[in-house]
Amino acid sequence: MDQMINLFRVNQEDAERIRSSANPPHWHSDYEELILGFSGSINHFIDSEIQQLQAPFVVFVSKKKIHRIEPLLGSEDCLLYVIRFKSELLSESLFRLYTSYHGYANLVWKSQAKVGKLKVLVEVLAEELSAEQVDLAICRSLLQTIFDFIERERKLVYPELKTELTGHNQSFGQFLRLLEEGYKRPLGVEDYASQLFMSSRNLNIICRQLMQQSAGELIENRKLMEADNLLLNTELSIAEIACELGYSEPAYFSKVFKRKKGQKPLEYRKEMRKQLS
């Protein structure tokens, strides 16, 4: 995906076309996906399970999560909004989303009276994205507001969320919490595995099973998400940012950043600030 954010409206005709075409399980290599259903129903395959969702519903699919959406045709017309966005757009809060939605990718909306407000937010975002000159700063603010709005509903639907995780899910959740506390320190996979009283191999197995990424990739991605934040919202030098994120050598940080982002940190700062201004 070339753009920082895209939005698609899926109606009944689109749903029929999707249903009649080849639609195997897949994953998104370079973007996150938020699906909001306001009418109709779908089957959603994710986390090795299939769940039928009747609108209104919300689905969050993080990057590299294998999933499949199958619209179900019935008497009610289908209306879905699909928002695809790159990690950089919500770099300050994306790992919190990973933690919140892990194992809970699907949310069936309970507060019917508030669905209209959610739809208004999505339509305002759609209007902004259709403008001749798209303001990414406004898009980012609207997308964050949409997630904040959903989070309030999610807490009502899943009040037991923190006590329900077991097994691999629980270990992964603990890893993400430790990572959130320690990503600014020079900690590797072995350090986190030791805190979880498991081997590095087992931690990597859990991360690959649940997120299709190694523990090392998740650690590096968390650091780089914070690098995005510091590059865009502070005037810290590259050396200062590298030190802040636990890299001993600024040159190594720049190398890692360019490998992931395709640009050197200063080039990225200049380009992104130009787009967001």
C-alpha positions in Angstrom: 0.0 0.0 0.0 1.5 3.3 -1.1 -0.7 5.7 0.9 -0.5 6.2 4.6 -4.2 5.5 5.0 -7.0 4.2 2.7 -10.7 3.8 3.3 -13.1 1.5 1.3 -16.9 1.3 1.4 -18.2 -2.2 0.9 -21.9 -2.4 -0.2 -24.1 -5.3 -1.1 -22.8 -5.5 -4.7 -19.2 -5.6 -3.5 -20.1 -8.2 -0.9 -21.6 -10.5 -3.6 -18.4 -10.1 -5.7 -16.1 -10.9 -2.8 -18.2 -14.0 -1.9 -18.2 -15.3 -5.5 -14.4 -14.8 -6.0 -11.4 -16.7 -4.8 -10.9 -15.5 -1.2 -8.3 -17.5 0.6 -6.8 -16.7 4.1 -4.2 -14.0 3.7 -2.1 -11.5 5.7 -1.2 -7.9 5.1 2.5 -7.2 4.9 2.7 -3.5 5.4 -0.6 -2.2 6.9 -3.0 -2.6 9.8 -6.8 -3.1 9.0 -9.9 -1.9 10.8 -13.3 -3.1 9.6 -16.5 -1.6 10.8 -19.8 -3.3 9.9 -23.0 -1.2 10.1 -25.3 -3.7 8.4 -25.1 -7.3 7.2 -23.1 -10.1 8.6 -19.8 -11.9 7.9 -17.8 -15.0 8.8 -14.4 -14.0 10.1 -11.5 -16.5 10.3 -8.7 -15.3 12.6 -6.6 -16.8 15.4 -7.4 -20.3 14.0 -11.1 -19.8 14.6 -14.2 -18.8 12.6 -16.8 -16.4 14.2 -20.0 -15.2 12.6 -20.5 -11.5 13.3 -23.8 -9.6 12.9 -23.7 -5.8 12.4 -22.9 -3.6 14.1 -19.4 -5.0 14.7 -15.7 -4.0 14.7 -12.7 -6.1 13.5 -9.1 -5.1 14.0 -6.5 -7.1 12.0 -2.9 -6.3 12.9 -0.2 -6.6 10.3 0.9 -10.1 9.4 -2.2 -11.7 11.1 -3.7 -14.4 8.9 -7.4 -13.9 8.4 -10.3 -14.2 6.0 -13.5 -12.3 5.7 -16.6 -13.9 4.0 -19.7 -11.7 3.6 -22.9 -13.6 4.3 -25.8 -12.7 2.0 -29.2 -12.3 3.4 -32.2 -10.0 3.5 -30.2 -7.1 5.0 -28.0 -5.1 2.7 -24.3 -5.1 3.5 -22.5 -1.9 4.6 -18.9 -2.2 5.7 -16.1 0.4 6.0 -12.5 -0.9 5.7 -9.8 1.3 7.0 -6.2 0.4 6.1 -3.3 2.3 7.6 0.4 2.1 8.0 1.9 1.6 11.5 3.6 5.0 11.4 0.2 6.8 11.5 -0.5 5.6 15.1 3.0 4.9 16.2 2.4 6.2 19.7 -0.5 3.8 20.5 -0.2 0.9 18.1 1.4 -1.6 20.5 -1.4 -0.8 23.0 -3.8 -1.8 20.3 -1.9 -5.0 19.7 -2.2 -5.8 23.4 -5.9 -4.9 23.6 -7.0 -6.7 20.6 -4.8 -9.8 20.8 -7.3 -12.8 21.0 -10.2 -10.3 20.8 -10.0 -9.2 17.2 -13.8 -9.2 16.8 -16.1 -6.9 18.7 -19.9 -7.1 18.4 -21.3 -3.6 19.3 -23.8 -3.6 22.2 -24.5 0.1 22.7 -26.9 0.5 19.8 -27.5 4.2 20.5 -23.7 5.0 20.1 -23.4 3.2 16.7 -24.6 6.3 14.9 -21.8 8.4 16.4 -19.2 5.9 15.3 -20.6 6.0 11.8 -20.4 9.8 11.7 -16.7 9.7 12.7 -16.0 7.2 9.9 -17.9 9.2 7.3 -16.0 12.4 8.4 -12.7 10.4 7.8 -14.0 9.2 4.4 -14.8 12.8 3.5 -11.4 14.0 4.4 -9.7 11.2 2.5 -11.7 12.1 -0.6 -10.6 15.8 -0.5 -8.2 17.1 -3.2 -5.6 17.9 -0.6 -5.7 15.2 2.2 -4.6 16.5 5.6 -2.9 13.5 7.3 -2.8 15.2 10.6 -6.6 15.4 10.6 -6.8 11.7 9.4 -4.5 10.6 12.2 -6.6 12.5 14.8 -9.9 11.1 13.5 -8.5 7.5 13.4 -7.3 7.8 16.9 -10.7 9.1 18.0 -12.4 6.2 16.3 -10.2 3.7 18.2 -10.8 5.6 21.5 -14.5 5.4 20.8 -14.3 1.7 20.1 -12.1 1.2 23.2 -14.8 2.5 25.5 -17.3 0.0 24.0 -14.7 -2.8 24.1 -14.3 -2.4 27.9 -18.1 -2.7 28.4 -18.2 -5.9 26.2 -15.1 -7.5 27.7 -14.9 -6.4 31.4 -13.2 -9.7 32.2 -10.5 -9.3 29.5 -7.5 -9.3 31.8 -8.5 -12.4 33.7 -9.6 -14.6 30.8 -6.2 -15.1 29.0 -4.6 -18.5 29.5 -1.6 -20.5 28.2 0.2 -19.0 25.2 -2.2 -16.0 25.2 -1.3 -15.2 28.7 2.5 -15.5 28.1 2.3 -13.3 25.0 0.3 -10.7 26.9 2.9 -10.7 29.7 5.6 -10.4 27.0 3.9 -7.3 25.5 3.5 -5.7 28.9 7.2 -6.3 29.7 8.1 -5.0 26.3 6.1 -1.8 26.9 8.1 -1.3 30.1 11.5 -2.2 28.7 11.7 -1.3 25.0 13.9 1.8 25.7 16.5 -0.4 27.4 19.1 -2.6 25.5 17.2 -5.8 26.2 17.1 -8.8 23.8 15.0 -11.9 23.4 16.9 -13.7 26.1 16.3 -11.0 28.6 12.5 -11.1 28.1 12.4 -14.9 28.0 14.3 -15.0 31.3 11.7 -12.6 32.9 9.0 -15.0 31.7 10.8 -18.1 33.0 11.0 -19.7 29.6 13.6 -20.3 26.9 14.2 -17.9 24.0 13.0 -20.6 21.7 9.7 -21.0 23.4 9.1 -17.2 23.4 9.8 -17.1 19.7 7.4 -20.0 19.1 4.6 -18.2 20.9 5.2 -15.0 19.1 5.3 -16.7 15.7 2.1 -18.7 16.4 0.2 -15.6 17.6 1.6 -12.7 15.6 3.5 -14.4 12.7 6.6 -12.5 13.9 9.6 -13.5 16.0 10.1 -12.0 19.4 13.2 -10.1 18.1 11.1 -8.6 15.3 8.5 -7.4 17.8 11.2 -5.9 20.0 12.7 -4.1 17.1 9.3 -2.9 15.8 8.4 -1.5 19.2 11.6 0.5 19.2 11.0 1.8 15.7 7.5 2.8 16.5 8.8 5.0 19.3 11.5 6.2 16.9 8.7 7.4 14.6 7.1 9.3 17.5 10.4 10.9 18.5 11.3 11.9 14.9 7.9 13.5 14.3 7.1 15.1 17.6 10.5 16.2 19.1 13.7 17.9 17.9 16.0 15.3 19.4 19.0 14.4 17.3 19.5 11.0 15.8 22.2 10.3 18.4 19.8 11.3 21.2 17.0 9.1 19.8 19.3 6.2 19.4 20.4 6.6 23.1 16.8 7.0 24.2 15.9 3.6 22.6 18.8 1.7 24.0 21.0 1.6 20.9 24.7 1.9 21.7 25.6 3.2 18.3 23.7 5.9 16.3 25.0 4.4 13.1 23.5 1.0 13.9 20.2 2.6 14.8 20.2 4.5 11.4 21.0 1.2 9.6 18.1 -0.7 11.3 15.8 2.2 10.6 16.6 2.5 6.9 16.3 -1.3 6.5 12.8 -1.2 7.9 11.6 2.2 6.5 13.5 2.5 3.3 14.8 6.0 4.4 17.4 7.3 6.8 15.9 8.8 10.0 16.5 12.5 9.0 15.0 11.9 5.5 12.0 10.2 7.1 11.5 13.1 9.5 11.6 15.6 6.7 9.2 13.6 4.5 6.7 12.8 7.2 6.6 16.3 8.6 6.0 17.6 5.1 3.1 15.1 4.7 1.6 15.9 8.1 2.0 19.7 8.0 
